[in-house]
Amino acid sequence: PGCLLQILSYLGACDRLLKQGYEEGQVEEAMEMFQYSEKKAAEFLRLLAQFNDMGFQQNEIKEVLLLCGNQREKALEELVMK
């Protein structure tokens, strides 16, 4: 039963993130990277989109966000220095 609840929770989290307009592959990747924490995955996806809009490369953004633990200012500083 515990496993089923985890799966349903995961699917619900993915569904909510997809409804915010994020791509399925990105949602699944973010959920895995943050041990299925919807809050952390949502913050990661939000910052990824934000930095992407600023013209930074997606692979660099992902790397920096992971290193900086989703801290926007710190990540932005790192991206600007690259």
C-alpha positions in Angstrom: 0.0 0.0 0.0 2.8 2.5 0.8 4.3 2.0 -2.6 1.0 2.7 -4.3 0.6 5.9 -2.3 4.1 7.0 -3.4 3.2 6.3 -7.0 0.0 8.3 -6.8 1.7 11.1 -5.1 4.4 11.2 -7.8 1.8 11.1 -10.6 -0.1 13.9 -8.9 3.0 16.1 -8.5 4.0 15.4 -12.2 0.4 16.3 -13.3 0.5 19.6 -11.4 3.9 20.5 -12.9 2.8 19.6 -16.4 -0.3 21.9 -16.0 2.1 24.7 -15.2 3.4 24.3 -18.8 6.6 22.4 -18.2 7.6 19.6 -20.6 7.1 16.1 -19.5 10.7 15.1 -19.9 11.9 18.0 -17.8 9.3 17.3 -15.1 10.4 13.7 -14.8 14.0 14.6 -14.8 13.5 17.3 -12.1 11.4 15.0 -9.9 14.2 12.3 -10.1 17.0 14.9 -9.4 15.2 16.1 -6.2 14.2 12.7 -4.9 10.5 13.3 -5.9 10.2 16.6 -3.9 7.5 18.5 -5.8 8.5 21.8 -4.2 12.2 21.5 -5.1 11.4 20.2 -8.6 9.0 23.1 -9.2 11.6 25.7 -8.1 14.2 24.1 -10.3 11.8 24.1 -13.3 10.9 27.7 -12.6 14.5 28.9 -12.5 15.4 26.8 -15.5 12.8 28.5 -17.6 13.8 31.9 -16.2 17.5 31.5 -17.0 16.6 29.9 -20.3 14.7 33.1 -21.2 17.8 35.1 -20.3 19.7 33.2 -23.0 21.8 30.8 -20.9 22.4 27.2 -22.2 20.1 24.6 -20.6 22.8 22.2 -19.7 24.8 24.9 -18.0 21.7 26.1 -16.1 20.9 22.5 -14.8 24.5 22.0 -13.7 24.6 25.4 -11.8 21.2 25.0 -10.2 22.2 21.6 -8.9 25.5 22.9 -7.5 23.8 26.0 -6.0 20.8 24.1 -4.6 18.3 26.1 -6.5 19.6 29.4 -5.0 18.6 31.9 -7.7 21.2 34.7 -6.9 24.1 32.3 -6.5 23.2 30.4 -9.7 22.8 33.6 -11.7 26.2 34.7 -10.5 27.8 31.4 -11.6 26.1 31.6 -15.0 27.2 35.1 -15.6 30.8 34.2 -14.7 30.9 31.2 -17.2 
